Amino acid sequence: MKKLRKLFAVATVTAMLLTLMASGAAAATVAAPAFPDIAGVDHADALTLLNLRGIYKGYPDGTAGPDRPITRAEFAAVVVRALGKETLASAFASTTPTFTDADATWAWAWGYVNVATNAGIIQGYPDGTFGPSRNVTHAEALAMLIRAIGHEGLATGIWPMKYIAYAYDMGLNAGVDIIANLPATRAEVARLAVNAMRTGMWKGAKDSQGNPVFVASLLGDYEKTGTVSNVTGTTITLTGAGAGTYNLASQVQLFGVDRLDALVNLSVKLVFDKKTTATDPKVSFIEVVTVANTLAGTFEKYVAPTATDTNAYVQLSDGSKHPLKQGTGGAVTATFSVNQSAPATVDIAAATGLRVQRLDSVVLTFDSGRVTFINATRVDAKNLIVSSRDTTAKTVTTTTTYPGVTGITYGVFNVANAAITINGAAAALADLKANDVVNITTQGAGTVVTSGGGSFVTLKVEATRNTVQGTVTQVVTASDGTRTVTVKLADGTTKDVVLLSQVTTTPSVNTVVKYGLNADGKAAVAIGITDPAADFVKVTNSSKIVATTTTYTITVDRGGSAYTYTLDSTVFPNGYTGSLNVVGKLQISGTTGKVTAFDTVAALETAGALASAYGKVYSVDTANNVITVDQWNGADFLNSTGPIRVTATAFASYTDSDTAATVAVGAFRAVSDYAAGDKVLYYWDTTTNKIVYILRLTPQ
């Protein structure tokens, strides 16, 4: 018993370590909104940017409160964080501000207020108070931001017009309609703060003409501006003022388009996440500047010019037609890219080669009402089956032939820069498993192949991990060859599953199957049943063992439900001839779905495959479907080494008619059928140390 406990402990710790070790940088995905209450609101981008820079942290409930007014204490925190002086504020956090209304109710803001007032950014009132809970007006917000970036000496005139006029001159008010005495909302302040952070700081210097000389803005090198030329799973490349290739954070806040690959040829602003290091900055915020000039849709076809209409069009699946840019003589000059291939001129008559195809996802870029660029994305390798992955070489190997490439019986995909998802959630290469069904998007739609002939430049790996397992009750083949299999599941319900053509074996009725499903719920791969605990069943009474002229079947109880399986005739030429109402391990072929062996618990224990121990139920947790069993010496619990917890879904469970384990057993017992103090005999697999069978002893 003690040995069994140690084995369980080792297995648990090992599993935890393996989980922690299964690492690998996942490719970037589009992040959910930074706050739950900003989706679709004005200035959501500014609120998000300030959150990523650690300036806007939201309320305790996680919200940003975009429409709420901002108080003077809150504004002090925003401006001090924007200046990068939060560490200084922490140093003064316990120093009581020199205002008559300083009390514990706003002690959280003392450090920020001390820094802001000492810097001359925020001032108190003539009566000596600070007014921490008073709302900040538009005029006050502009004044304090102008002071924060050092421009106080450049704003001339009287309060508040000098600040408002200067803000208009410098574009500091962009996006906000300024009404001097109107309380500013938190969203409006976010916009004004971002405007100020993008404006050059002034340290008092002027050129020979007396014009102020500005230095780097508060965002400075944390922000890059340019035109996107390429996006991979982990990097983005810009041309223009901010030219360079930059690493993407695992989660990227995206504004203007809804997916990263739609950024190509668009002007953007990139901002690095404050949480990343100076030596390895990661882009976590991308704002598209040219939103109005793009349109996303699904490609249908090109429409050629006619005698009555000299325009060439791209038509989308919704029926809309959009004129292509044309040059001298009506020649089409618009360009296209498929899966980030190098841009090429559109040839609307092309029938082969790299081209935009029907049902490709596209983003159209317009200039003066005409399409100048078509950015197409295509999943060009569908329903491939993962056989292995190499986290060192950054590759995934699939067992299904890669379409359109000769001489390769399997695909080896280079996924170093690929975005990987499993069931729609971001994942790492190490998370992929054998028999995952994957759709793969490769650069140039499969045309970019290395000299090795099998290492594809992969952009996306979209994996589906979903299985269906049970007994076949019906097989229907339609006139077009489509095969639909009805599978009886463990809970007694049935599910109709369409078999893809790559599943070559059509099962027979009464065979056990397990299929890996694709994103559409269709069977893409046949998988053998490998869970040993799930294969422990009880053979039921003789009236349910049926022999036909050509096939023998066996009916068993699994978890309280009856299942009928076909016996492999080469192993059971005369059908099942063993005892009834005994528990044993049922082995089912993953290829044929037929029973190839049934070994009783007694035989397995004799062979050393199972071991057993007497125990007593220590506690029952029906809510979590768990029972706890402890060793029992016939009189009391042996608590010195602690109980063993056993999950009810992992083992067979029945009632005995007496204390001998080799005789017929009674009915299936659910967790709710047990009570503390019940005497049991339990068995575990000596290889996996997994409990596979519990027998409630009778009498108690």
Secondary structure as the mmCIF struct_conf table of DSSP 4:
data_model
#
loop_
_struct_conf.conf_type_id
_struct_conf.id
_struct_conf.beg_label_comp_id
_struct_conf.beg_label_asym_id
_struct_conf.beg_label_seq_id
_struct_conf.end_label_comp_id
_struct_conf.end_label_asym_id
_struct_conf.end_label_seq_id
HELX_RH_AL_P HELX_RH_AL_P1 LYS A 2 MET A 21
HELX_LH_PP_P HELX_LH_PP_P1 ALA A 25 ALA A 28
STRN STRN1 THR A 29 VAL A 30
HELX_LH_PP_P HELX_LH_PP_P2 ALA A 31 PRO A 33
BEND BEND1 ALA A 34 PHE A 35
TURN_TY1_P TURN_TY1_P1 PRO A 36 ASP A 37
TURN_TY1_P TURN_TY1_P2 ALA A 39 GLY A 40
BEND BEND2 VAL A 41 VAL A 41
TURN_TY1_P TURN_TY1_P3 ASP A 42 HIS A 43
HELX_RH_AL_P HELX_RH_AL_P2 ALA A 44 LEU A 52
TURN_TY1_P TURN_TY1_P4 ARG A 53 GLY A 54
BEND BEND3 ILE A 55 ILE A 55
TURN_TY1_P TURN_TY1_P5 PRO A 60 ASP A 61
BEND BEND4 GLY A 62 GLY A 62
TURN_TY1_P TURN_TY1_P6 PRO A 66 ASP A 67
BEND BEND5 ARG A 68 ARG A 68
STRN STRN2 PRO A 69 PRO A 69
STRN STRN3 THR A 71 THR A 71
HELX_RH_AL_P HELX_RH_AL_P3 ARG A 72 ALA A 82
TURN_TY1_P TURN_TY1_P7 LEU A 83 GLY A 84
HELX_RH_AL_P HELX_RH_AL_P4 GLU A 86 ALA A 91
TURN_TY1_P TURN_TY1_P8 PHE A 92 SER A 94
BEND BEND6 THR A 95 THR A 95
HELX_LH_PP_P HELX_LH_PP_P3 THR A 96 PRO A 97
BEND BEND7 THR A 98 PHE A 99
TURN_TY1_P TURN_TY1_P9 THR A 100 ASP A 101
HELX_RH_3T_P HELX_RH_3T_P1 ALA A 104 ALA A 109
HELX_RH_AL_P HELX_RH_AL_P5 TRP A 110 ASN A 118
TURN_TY1_P TURN_TY1_P10 ALA A 119 GLY A 120
BEND BEND8 ILE A 121 ILE A 122
TURN_TY1_P TURN_TY1_P11 PRO A 126 ASP A 127
BEND BEND9 GLY A 128 GLY A 128
TURN_TY1_P TURN_TY1_P12 PRO A 132 SER A 133
BEND BEND10 ARG A 134 ARG A 134
STRN STRN4 ASN A 135 ASN A 135
HELX_LH_PP_P HELX_LH_PP_P4 VAL A 136 VAL A 136
STRN STRN5 THR A 137 THR A 137
HELX_RH_AL_P HELX_RH_AL_P6 HIS A 138 ALA A 148
TURN_TY1_P TURN_TY1_P13 ILE A 149 GLY A 150
HELX_RH_3T_P HELX_RH_3T_P2 GLU A 152 LEU A 154
BEND BEND11 GLY A 157 ILE A 158
TURN_TY1_P TURN_TY1_P14 TRP A 159 PRO A 160
HELX_RH_AL_P HELX_RH_AL_P7 MET A 161 MET A 170
TURN_TY1_P TURN_TY1_P15 GLY A 171 GLY A 175
BEND BEND12 VAL A 176 VAL A 176
TURN_TY1_P TURN_TY1_P16 ALA A 180 ASN A 181
BEND BEND13 LEU A 182 LEU A 182
STRN STRN6 PRO A 183 PRO A 183
HELX_LH_PP_P HELX_LH_PP_P5 ALA A 184 ALA A 184
STRN STRN7 THR A 185 THR A 185
HELX_RH_AL_P HELX_RH_AL_P8 ARG A 186 MET A 197
TURN_TY1_P TURN_TY1_P17 ARG A 198 ARG A 198
BEND BEND14 THR A 199 THR A 199
STRN STRN8 GLY A 200 LYS A 206
TURN_TY1_P TURN_TY1_P18 SER A 208 GLN A 209
BEND BEND15 GLY A 210 GLY A 210
STRN STRN9 PRO A 212 SER A 217
BEND BEND16 LEU A 218 LEU A 219
HELX_RH_3T_P HELX_RH_3T_P3 GLY A 220 TYR A 222
STRN STRN10 GLU A 223 VAL A 231
BEND BEND17 GLY A 233 THR A 234
STRN STRN11 THR A 235 THR A 239
BEND BEND18 GLY A 240 GLY A 240
TURN_TY1_P TURN_TY1_P19 ALA A 241 GLY A 242
STRN STRN12 GLY A 244 PHE A 255
BEND BEND19 GLY A 256 ARG A 259
HELX_RH_3T_P HELX_RH_3T_P4 LEU A 260 LEU A 263
TURN_TY1_P TURN_TY1_P20 VAL A 264 ASN A 265
STRN STRN13 SER A 267 PHE A 272
TURN_TY1_P TURN_TY1_P21 LYS A 274 LYS A 275
BEND BEND20 THR A 276 THR A 276
BEND BEND21 ALA A 278 ASP A 280
STRN STRN14 LYS A 282 VAL A 288
BEND BEND22 VAL A 289 VAL A 289
HELX_RH_3T_P HELX_RH_3T_P5 VAL A 291 ASN A 293
STRN STRN15 THR A 294 VAL A 303
BEND BEND23 ALA A 307 THR A 308
STRN STRN16 TYR A 313 LEU A 316
TURN_TY1_P TURN_TY1_P22 SER A 317 ASP A 318
BEND BEND24 GLY A 319 GLY A 319
STRN STRN17 LYS A 321 PRO A 323
STRN STRN18 LEU A 324 LEU A 324
HELX_LH_PP_P HELX_LH_PP_P6 LYS A 325 LYS A 325
STRN STRN19 GLN A 326 GLN A 326
HELX_RH_3T_P HELX_RH_3T_P6 THR A 328 GLY A 330
STRN STRN20 VAL A 332 VAL A 332
STRN STRN21 THR A 335 VAL A 338
TURN_TY1_P TURN_TY1_P23 ASN A 339 GLN A 340
HELX_LH_PP_P HELX_LH_PP_P7 SER A 341 PRO A 343
STRN STRN22 ALA A 344 THR A 345
TURN_TY1_P TURN_TY1_P24 ILE A 348 ALA A 349
BEND BEND25 THR A 352 LEU A 354
TURN_TY1_P TURN_TY1_P25 ARG A 358 LEU A 359
STRN STRN23 SER A 361 ASP A 367
TURN_TY1_P TURN_TY1_P26 SER A 368 GLY A 369
STRN STRN24 ARG A 370 THR A 377
STRN STRN25 ALA A 381 ASP A 390
TURN_TY1_P TURN_TY1_P27 THR A 391 LYS A 394
STRN STRN26 THR A 395 THR A 398
BEND BEND26 THR A 399 THR A 400
HELX_LH_PP_P HELX_LH_PP_P8 THR A 401 TYR A 402
TURN_TY1_P TURN_TY1_P28 PRO A 403 GLY A 404
TURN_TY1_P TURN_TY1_P29 THR A 406 GLY A 407
BEND BEND27 THR A 409 TYR A 410
STRN STRN27 GLY A 411 ASN A 414
TURN_TY1_P TURN_TY1_P30 ALA A 416 ASN A 417
STRN STRN28 ALA A 419 ILE A 422
TURN_TY1_P TURN_TY1_P31 ASN A 423 GLY A 424
STRN STRN29 ALA A 425 ALA A 426
HELX_RH_3T_P HELX_RH_3T_P7 LEU A 429 ASP A 431
TURN_TY1_P TURN_TY1_P32 ALA A 434 ASN A 435
STRN STRN30 VAL A 437 THR A 442
HELX_RH_3T_P HELX_RH_3T_P8 GLN A 443 GLY A 446
TURN_TY1_P TURN_TY1_P33 THR A 447 THR A 447
STRN STRN31 VAL A 449 VAL A 449
TURN_TY1_P TURN_TY1_P34 SER A 451 GLY A 452
BEND BEND28 GLY A 453 GLY A 454
STRN STRN32 SER A 455 THR A 464
STRN STRN33 THR A 467 THR A 477
TURN_TY1_P TURN_TY1_P35 SER A 479 ASP A 480
BEND BEND29 GLY A 481 GLY A 481
STRN STRN34 ARG A 483 LYS A 488
TURN_TY1_P TURN_TY1_P36 ALA A 490 ASP A 491
BEND BEND30 GLY A 492 GLY A 492
STRN STRN35 THR A 494 LEU A 499
HELX_LH_PP_P HELX_LH_PP_P9 LEU A 500 LEU A 500
TURN_TY1_P TURN_TY1_P37 SER A 501 GLN A 502
HELX_LH_PP_P HELX_LH_PP_P10 THR A 505 SER A 508
TURN_TY1_P TURN_TY1_P38 VAL A 509 ASN A 510
STRN STRN36 VAL A 512 LEU A 517
TURN_TY1_P TURN_TY1_P39 ALA A 519 ASP A 520
BEND BEND31 GLY A 521 GLY A 521
STRN STRN37 ALA A 523 ALA A 526
TURN_TY1_P TURN_TY1_P40 PRO A 532 PRO A 532
HELX_RH_3T_P HELX_RH_3T_P9 ALA A 533 ASP A 535
STRN STRN38 PHE A 536 VAL A 539
HELX_RH_3T_P HELX_RH_3T_P10 SER A 542 LYS A 544
STRN STRN39 ALA A 547 ALA A 547
BEND BEND32 THR A 549 THR A 550
STRN STRN40 TYR A 552 TYR A 552
STRN STRN41 THR A 553 ARG A 558
TURN_TY1_P TURN_TY1_P41 GLY A 559 GLY A 560
STRN STRN42 SER A 561 THR A 566
STRN STRN43 LEU A 567 LEU A 567
HELX_LH_PP_P HELX_LH_PP_P11 ASP A 568 ASP A 568
TURN_TY1_P TURN_TY1_P42 SER A 569 VAL A 571
TURN_TY1_P TURN_TY1_P43 PRO A 573 ASN A 574
BEND BEND33 GLY A 578 GLY A 578
BEND BEND34 LEU A 580 ASN A 581
STRN STRN44 VAL A 583 ILE A 588
TURN_TY1_P TURN_TY1_P44 GLY A 590 THR A 592
STRN STRN45 VAL A 595 THR A 600
HELX_RH_AL_P HELX_RH_AL_P9 VAL A 601 THR A 606
TURN_TY1_P TURN_TY1_P45 ALA A 607 GLY A 608
BEND BEND35 ALA A 609 ALA A 609
STRN STRN46 LEU A 610 ASP A 621
TURN_TY1_P TURN_TY1_P46 THR A 622 ASN A 625
STRN STRN47 VAL A 626 GLN A 631
STRN STRN48 TRP A 632 TRP A 632
BEND BEND36 GLY A 634 ASP A 636
STRN STRN49 PHE A 637 PHE A 637
HELX_RH_3T_P HELX_RH_3T_P11 ASN A 639 THR A 641
STRN STRN50 ILE A 644 THR A 647
HELX_RH_3T_P HELX_RH_3T_P12 ALA A 648 ALA A 650
BEND BEND37 PHE A 651 PHE A 651
STRN STRN51 ALA A 652 ASP A 656
BEND BEND38 SER A 657 THR A 659
TURN_TY1_P TURN_TY1_P47 ALA A 661 THR A 662
BEND BEND39 VAL A 663 VAL A 663
STRN STRN52 VAL A 665 PHE A 668
HELX_RH_3T_P HELX_RH_3T_P13 VAL A 671 ASP A 673
TURN_TY1_P TURN_TY1_P48 ALA A 676 GLY A 677
STRN STRN53 LYS A 679 ASP A 685
TURN_TY1_P TURN_TY1_P49 THR A 686 THR A 688
STRN STRN54 ILE A 691 ARG A 696
BEND BEND40 THR A 698 THR A 698
#
